[in-house]
């Protein structure tokens, strides 16, 4: 039973969606310098974690309150800035 549960969890966490990112020369050079200075071996993992950290931080900062008028939703398009 545990084997099926582990296989299901692994299947759910498998990354199947591709994201393409374009950088200009200065951005690419800065990324290269950062990765070599801080010994980042996996740029894909680094960028994925950095992006998700920024997203989760923003969600945390804008979490719904008890008095919020709109229906709370992470995907609500009516975000005030």
N, C-alpha and C positions, 0 to 999 in steps of 0.2 A: 504494500500500500504506500509506504514512504517513497519508493522509487518513482511511482506515478506522480506523486505530489511534487517531487523535485524536478521531474521532467516537465511538468506543466509550468512550474515557476520559471525554469530556464527558458521555455518556449515563450512565455509572456514577456520576458526581459530581453529577448533577442532583438537586436537593432536591425530593422529592415527598411527604415526610411532614410533616404540619402539627402544630404543638404550640401549645397555648393556655396562656396564663399570666395569672393574675389577681393584681392588686396592690391593696392598700388605698390610701387617699388619701395617707398619709404616705410609703409606699414609692414611689408614683408621683411624688410631689413630689421625693423624694430622687433618683430616676432622672432626672427632668427637670433638676434642678440639676446633677447630675453630667455629663449630656450637654452642657449648655450651657457649663459651666465647662471641660470638657476637649474641647470641640468635636467631640463624637461626632455624626456626620451620619446614620449608619445604625444605629438602635437594634436592629434585628433582627440585624444582623451582630455588633454589640457583645455582645448577650445570648448569641448562639450561641457566639461565641469564649470568652466568660467561663465559660459552662457547660461547654464541652468542655475548657477549661484545668483547671477544678476536677476533672473526671472523670479526665483523664489524669494529673494530679498524684496523685490517690488511687490509681490503678492502679500508678503508679510506686512509691509508698510501700509498697504491699502486694504487690509482685511476689513470685512464688513463689521459694523457695530450693531448693537441692539436697536439703535434709533435710525438706522439707514433707511431711506425711503424706497430705494430700488430693491428688487429681489437680489440677494447676494449670489454672485456667480463669478468664478475665475475667468470666464470667457465673456463677461459683460462688455459690450462695446462702448458703453456710456461712462467711461472713466474720466473723472475730472483731473485736470493737470494744474 
